[in-house]
């Protein structure tokens, strides 16, 4: 069976899925998208999103909600999809990504419920109070290799992305967090692939955790992530803002906005994440 992909970039190759039968896709999770102990949740969500796109009659994710049950690992996986409802303008499906333990038992990694539609069919009517973030030019922002410390260790994700952080929200990298829980930066894929709706599922989860600006470093695993895709992004790097207002009981929320080169709000997300713990 042919793989379901959209091009030759690393992102497309590493999120490719192979239809095996109705409702069943095979995938190979690449080690190139790891962040500390596990694969990046946005990468895993984009891979599941591709499988859902092949299972549903509409092409674009509108809203995708994922519960991360166990950390995903590089290697073989199956994605099991189910069409819940189809309509004229939107369709809804669910999916589960499972991997296999050494004894052959199944381990479910993520469960997703999503509604798809056609972004090109949306009206041009926009009424919003949201404003795009003001960032220094791309080349004046900090990349992962610019600081004296690397909060992510040997995370391979950093080599797949071109994320450049606003210096005004990067004090955490030199031991001087602002305490505001806010981060801003540019996002692009390192191989130059232009953004599309599926890569927006990665973009919302690509910046360092907002907890870093609270002075709390370490692994911040996602418990639940909901993404709203609002428009097909224009070519060029994206601007991403990330903020948290409440860390309590060892968990925090993170709200993200993604803006394209045409100053449009193209994606929003909220996730619940576990705050870093000593020894993580």
Secondary structure by P-SEA (a helix, b strand, c coil): cccccccccaaaaaabbbbccccbbbbbbbccccccccccaaaaaaaaaaaaaaacccccccbbbbbbcccccccbbbbbbbbcccccccccbbbbbbbbccccbbbbcbbbbbbbbbccccccbbbbcccccccccccccccccccccccccccccccccbbbbcccccccccccccccccccbbbbbcccccccaaaaaaaaaccccccccccccccccccbbbbbbcccccccbbbbbbbbccccccbbbbbbbbbcccccccccbbbbbbcccccc
